[in-house]
Structure formats: C-alpha cells, structure tokens
C-alpha cells in the first residue's frame, strides 16, 4: 500500500490530493462540495483519481462538518447536567454583547434553558468536595433528557478541573443508562480553570458529537466498502491529525480543521523552498483565510470564538477569516458604498457565470469579465463553459448602474474592494501584531488566491510571493503532510514559590503516557516522537497569561521536570519577549500546564512535484486581452505545470492549471523554482 490521499472539504469545492509514495507522482482533483451531506463530494473526489482503494495506505480528511454545524446551528439536540445554581453560565457568558455599543443584543445558547438541568453537588476551587454528587438525581436528570429527545449530554460541574471526583461519578452513572456514546464531561474535555470557557467547549463538543461522528462513520464505512484497509485520520484545528475514534469523541477539535491543514502545508512548502517567514492567504469560494508563520512556526491560539458566545478553548492555529472568497457577493448599500460579502453564492448556485440560477455578481464574476479566468476552462468539473455575458449583465445591473460605472469599471471596483479587505486581513495578522510584512513572503492558495497575488504585494508592501505547485488543493496536500498530535491541559494555579515540582512531574508524565499510547494505537509510521511542554503564566493580579516553553527532556518516555528556578527564568524570558520588560517584585503565578505529544509523519520530497525537463516555448498556449487597472493588455497564457525549472515569465501573464489560475501582473515576474513553486517578485528584484 503506497498511496496517500488528502481530502479537504470547503464551502464550494472538495479538493483531493493523491500521492503515490513509490513513484512520487501526485494527482489532484477538485469537485463541487455536496450539500447538505458533504460525504458525497468526498467520495466523488477520491473516485476521480483512485479506483481501487485497496492500494491506499492512509486517507486524511480536513473537514468543515463541525464548523458548518456550529455556524449554521445545525448540531444535535443536547442536554446539560450541571451543579445547582450554574445552569445559566452558558447564557451569561462573560456578560459581553453581540454589538459592543448597542443597548440590546440577543443570544440563544445551543442548549435551551429547559434542557439545562441542575443536581446537588459542590466542589470548591481548592479541590475540596463540600457536597458529594447525588447520583440518583443525576440519573433522573439523564432520563428526563432522554425523554425530551436529547441525542447527547454534557456534564458540567463547578471546579471539576481542580477535582473531577464528583463529575467522574456522575459521568459513570449517566453512561450506564445513556443510549449512545455521546456523553461529554468537562474534566475530560478541558480540565482548565474558567467556568464559562470550560462549559462552552464541553457543551459544543456534545452539540457536535452526533453530527460529526455520524459523518465520519459514513465515510469510514464507504471507504471500507471500496476496499480500503488503511488508516483514516482527521485533521485537528491545531494542525495535527488524530484517529477517527478520537475525532468522534472530541469533535470540537475539528472546528478549524480544513484551514489548519492549508497552513501546515504552506509552512512545509515555504521551509523547503527557503522561506521561514510567510503570510498565507487561502481564498476559496466562501472566505479568505489568513495566517502568519514566523521563523517556521505557525501561531497557535488557546481559544477562538466560532460565533458570538460560541467559545471553543482548544489549541488551534491562529487564522483570520473574512467573507471575501470567489463566491462572495458584491452589493451596493443604501449609502452608495460597494461591499463584498459576507454572503456567498457558495457551490450552489455559485457565481452568475456558472449559469445555475444566481443573478447577483461575485468576485469570480469580476475576474471572468476582466479576462483573468478562462471561461472555457472552469475549475471543479462543474460545467463546460462560464457565461461571460451573464456575469457582465449582473455586474452592470447590480453595481455599474448604482455607481455610474461601465461594466469593466464596475468589475475593477469589485476587485479593488475585495483586495482592500484581503489586505486588511493581512495587516491584522502582521502589522497589528508587531510583525513587519516586508520580512515575509505571501503564499496564496485555494482556488482563487493566486489571482490576487500582485494586488496583495502592492497593497501590503510584501516583497515577494511563493505560489505552491498545486495552490487549489494546498489544504488537501496539508492533510498528507500533517503530523499526528495530541494536546493535553491541566490547571495548576499556584505561585512559583509554592510550586510542587513532583506533582507537576506526575501531571507531565500522565500526559506523555496518554499521548504515547494514542500514537502507539495508530497505524501510522513515525520518523520521530516529540513532546512539547508549556505553562500559562502571569504575575499575580493579571488576567492574561503568556505561553512559557519549558526546557524539559523526555528520555525513553520518562519526564525530567524543571526546577522552580528554571520555570521562573523561562517565564522572565517569555514575558520580556512579549512586553519588553519585567515587573519589579512581581509574584509569578503558574496557571496551566500544556503538553503536546507529536508523532512526526514522514514527509514526501517536494522535488517530485517539479516538472522534469520541458521548454518554456512549448508551455506557451497563446494570449488574450486581460484588463489591469484602466487598460486592456495582451497577456501571454502558459500551461503552468509544463514550465521548466528555472523559467522566468514576465507579466502580464496567466499560468493555467486544473486547480487554479495564477495571475502575474504587469511589472512582476514569476520564476519556477526546484520544487515547481512559482516565486513572484518585481521585475529586476
């Protein structure tokens, strides 16, 4: 079994990357995402390239099933069993508002109040059990939720992170009578201080379990029916992969699965090509996702808000998302301002040019009208030809007439606004966080990202861009590249002067043992196994913490803990790097221990993707008129996959390939490197 398959399901297209490890040959496919069940597009995409699944060793999936269920509030009907007095924690949140300056704001938690039931029990913040849990009340509450038609339940007890005794007893009692495995406990999902974040993450995990586990099981069964005997894995929001059993029990970890895979691929591609600092721009049909990779490391965030009041606290790659995809709809508001998104035409009906019923113009329609997308070669296999005239009429009707612009001027205006919004997202992850974008290269991918490369270089001031070999399926490639990773957290909540290093060693060792056991249970082959330890720390009186990497060695599976002095020195270094100074006489506090156990999966040689030989003249397909700025330019068209290593293509030029279109603006030049990437810089640079 030598083939590896990565599948990324987006809002518009499902992308497939197939690698034959023996030959090094890669194949890609892009098919429309199926709605409402995404498994149809998943299986269709694989079938386009692989007939016999018995020769496939691993299938890795980046999924948006969980994300969509949260955004569209289409998770399961669930119930909550919690401590007396805490049924409204999910609804009170942090007493924040949907609109900061508004006097009113509505919020409905995913669990209505009548399904949030209380039981007698109480654990104090120091772990002391004041009131033992009433197990008869717990089972009575569980039966009531079953009678109400709940498909999953979350057990959320006060201070269960400090002592899970009561919660564990309740979970055991509920699982004894619950009709399915969908029972989530906060002490298992997130044993970390801060009640709302722990409650929200656990409740959302339960909310997703029936939907995501059912989806994964359907895929798993279909793959097995096709002869697949290898390992099926799911990408996590932290950029690692996990087995399907873990994904079914912890679906909340898939909240940003697909976009995370793209960032992982981008980091590997950039590092291989000699770029350690990269800003990624994943432009699909629905959104534009931006992330920053500094010194080869992607930024990780401990939590995110999927939507207002829907907080997920689990490690995930920091990704900023805006509604500026190819299918984002352009519209003029009552004040006469041109807007892009957030509404998208999605995969159905898609842009106007698709001819499937949409009448409102999109970013893709603007690119089609300006000649930047070949109407005779649409990506995704959805139709044979794009309707340029229909796209032009929609732009004229909804934008041109409202703004007093010609059709071409209106199309340029749509791209100008879209590019401005995309550039703003890039500034948000770079300049506003203290990073100089001039030190970074821009890596566009997704079906539409490479059409906007020149605009991003100009708008943000980035000096160069690296377009990967298969930008339209980069996230699917990331599925194949990603390592296996398991994250653990445990609240410690003590000052460094009172830190019990022996107890911390026991916690570390428990995390390592559990992580290595999960790696051992996987069928994957690992080149190495790494463990990363971090502490969340702050000074007494501070709310926000800094991440403090710990210099801890794991030898033959055994942990050597740091001394208190080493912990304090590590905190000082991390705090100074973040804020520029230390607080005199400040008392250091250790909040949480975080552990990541990583199985490094073998990486394939990206040189296998580069073209073998070839002639730049033979790669030229002709030319056509393309509009840039305020004029039409005769623009050379090339078959990008046929361009030989070392070839240089000056702009204006268009490089076409099955999964995307690469646009090289006037004044720029694109060079093919040893890995088949296109490096775009200013001419003469």
Buried (B, 14 or more C-beta within 10 A) or exposed (E): BEBBBBBBBBBBBBBBBBBBBEEEEBBBBBBBBBEEEBBBBBBBBBBBBBEEBEBBBBBBBBBBBBBBBBEEEEBBBBBBBBBBEBBEBBBBBEEEBEEEEEEEEEBEBBBBEEBBBBBEBBBEEEEEBEEEBBBEBBBBBBEBBBEEEBBBBBBBBBBBBBBBBBBBBBBEBBBEEBEEEBBBBBBBBBBBBBBBBBBBBBBBBBBBBBBBBBBBEBBBEBBEEBEBEBBBBBBBBBBBBBBBEBBBBBBBBBBBBBBBBBBBBBBBBBBBBEBBBBBBBBBBBBBBBBBBBBEEEBBBBBBBEBEBBBBBBBBBBBBBBBBBBBBBBBBBEEEEEBBBBBBBBBBBBBBBBBBBEBEBBBBBBBBBBBBBBBBEEBBBBBBEEBBBEBBBBBBBBBBBEBBEBEBBBBBBBBBBBBBEBBBBBBBBBBEEEEBEBEEBBBBBBBBBBBBBBBBBBBBBBBBBBBBBBBBBBBBBBBBBBBBBBBBBBBBBBBEBEEBEBEEBBEBBBBBBBEBBEBBEEBEBEBEEBEBBBBBBBBBEEBEEBBBBEBEBEBEEEEBEBBEBEBBBBBBBEBBEEEEEEBBEEBEBBBBBBBBBBBBBBEEBEBEBBBBEEBEBEEBBBEBBEBBBEEEBBEBBBBBBBBBBBEBEBEBBBBBBBBBBBBBBBBBBBBBBBEBBBBBBBBEEE
